[in-house]
């Protein structure tokens, strides 16, 4: 069968499964809609958390960025993985014990302030919108290639599917759908990786193949040595040598770590289990499930880059393989014959380079470049969609919860019934899907870069407020509000300036202290911390009962009543 038929088969089967789960587990109360009734087993919650956290950026874009950036791309690996460990060990158990299942709810109660809650609602909505736009973009890329439809049509299809099961099932439906999506995405990521590792190195374990010698068919020698030599010969940066400054790599990694620990759609996952102990167990399971993909990604990146160079460089355009012309029709690969010799010159010199490759296609195109069976190619498409839609669903739920629960029920309309609250939550998802779809069609950057902006905003706004709220009983509402506002506005302003107002200045010479927009969230975090602690020092202490909660929250025991 052709790739397209296999793709239709896998997508219809997987989407049918997702929708069937949503119907089976549809939410009938706000408790089920927001936190799945608090009865999800730790193993299932670990899989759901992994799927929620491993977005299109992890599945589609991360290995693509590493394949082009080499060592510089690994800050995504270090930042996202380190951030999850930080969240699991430092924050999640205490937030679970505090008993508030949204970040705005925690901030509103911990800082005894309606204003603090509203600021947190605003930040949560903006962060989630930025993040979900990247997921819609990823879904559009998959659909546009494998269903051979326009990118806009692909985004609309993704919007429709995720809207259906997010609105119907809420967190209960999303949780069990994400369990299925994790199984799909990890299988889809690992199968081609194992195939290609065997093909290129005779080693079935991609993590070991990454450091192994290539077979004679692929030129022999160690994989990374060959990739370094190919990059050097063609004028690209040496693959294993970093080009970014040390401080920028540090700031980007830290921003991704702090942002992960402050992301509202991941934090809410620790409230879907029955108790604090199960929250810790599900965090451990999720880390194992996440590590499977994250330790494989560098190998996939190196295999894909090597195969791409070997396959297309310096060949006659009339002799390019079928996969090249198929991807070319999506405008995600473009060849411009600058010297009119009919051959593709893929080199590091921008003046002579004739091939433009969108980094987000590398994982999706990798099986085709390696000439794997059609069913493997189609499987990767299904995995990419599972990754994009699983995270999109979690983010849409955060948006709807922030609007219906934190903004309306807890602030503006406290007297609405549970039925009305559920209705407003579903309306909020509908509006959020439309906005996210628009920016998925008109993205400001690559998927992983868009996601990095969301992490930077989460780091600069939520991370200090949550950490200080748990570990610093002297922190008061004035300090928390001032810190969140300053950190968020500084980080958002910096990103907007370089990405929309003056893109020409988006380079090391134009950046403040040499820090890129992807890494500025770390500086925003430091600003937030300094402002919060300074303001708190010169304003009134929080009420005695609030300080007592902070002292109690770190003691062993279950969720608190307050």
Number of C-alpha atoms within 10 A of each C-alpha: 9 11 19 17 15 20 24 16 15 20 21 13 12 19 19 12 15 26 20 15 21 25 15 14 22 22 25 14 15 21 17 20 25 27 23 26 18 18 15 23 15 24 18 19 28 31 27 31 31 30 31 28 24 25 30 30 30 24 29 33 26 28 33 30 28 26 28 21 22 24 18 21 21 20 21 25 22 16 23 26 20 19 23 25 17 17 23 24 15 15 19 23 25 24 25 26 25 24 19 20 21 26 26 28 23 21 27 24 17 27 24 16 15 20 16 24 26 22 17 28 26 15 23 29 21 17 25 27 23 22 28 33 29 34 36 32 31 34 30 27 28 27 26 22 24 23 17 16 15 15 23 18 16 26 26 20 17 24 25 14 15 26 21 18 24 31 27 22 26 34 33 28 27 32 32 23 28 30 22 21 32 26 16 22 27 23 17 22 26 19 16 24 27 20 20 27 24 17 18 24 26 16 19 16 18 25 20 14 26 24 14 19 21 23 16 10 9 16 12 15 14 16 23 21 16 18 21 18 14 19 20 15 13 17 15 17 18 21 25 15 12 16 14 16 12 12 14 21 23 16 24 26 27 26 32 34 29 29 32 30 30 31 28 26 25 23 22 23 29 31 28 26 26 17 20 23 17 21 24 20 19 26 28 18 18 24 19 14 21 23 14 14 20 22 13 21 29 25 27 29 25 22 26 26 25 19 18 19 16 14 15 20 18 14 15 13 18 9 10 15 14 11 14 17 14 15 19 15 14 17 16 17 17 16 17 15 15 15 11 8 10 15 21 23 23 23 20 16 11 11 8 14 18 20 18 14 17 15 22 25 21 26 28 26 20 25 26 21 21 19 14 15 15 17 19 21 27 25 25 30 31 31 28 31 29 33 30 32 30 32 32 33 32 29 30 31 27 30 28 27 31 29 25 25 26 25 22 18 20 20 16 14 14 13 11 13 11 14 12 14 23 24 14 19 27 23 16 21 26 19 14 23 24 15 14 26 27 16 18 28 21 13 17 14 13 18 28 28 20 21 25 28 27 29 31 35 36 33 34 34 34 29 25 27 30 21 16 19 23 22 16 15 19 20 28 27 28 23 26 28 24 19 30 30 19 19 31 24 16 21 27 20 14 20 22 14 14 18 16 11 12 11 12 10 13 16 14 14 10 15 15 12 11 18 24 23 27 27 26 29 37 28 21 29 32 16 21 30 25 16 22 27 21 15 19 21 15 10 13 14 16 18 13 10 10 21 18 11 17 21 14 16 21 15 10 11 12 17 18 13 8 10
